[in-house]
Amino acid sequence: MKAKNPGPQLMDCEICGKKTVHDFSLDLDEKLNKLRTWTCHHCKNRISTPDGKFEPN
């Protein structure tokens, strides 16, 4: 049974502090701790989120 994808979610960007929609559908690899990358809609900063933790690239 597959886990349901949460889809786009509103979260705070830790770079610019604004709320933006992050699409968590980009699971790259389970070996990479379910690393996901997205681009903030406001500051356009690409961020990697291993299990929801924000880290600037």
Secondary structure, DSSP 8 states (H G I E B T S, - for coil): -------EEEEE-TTT--EEEEETT----GGGTS--EEE-TTT--EEE-GGG--EE-
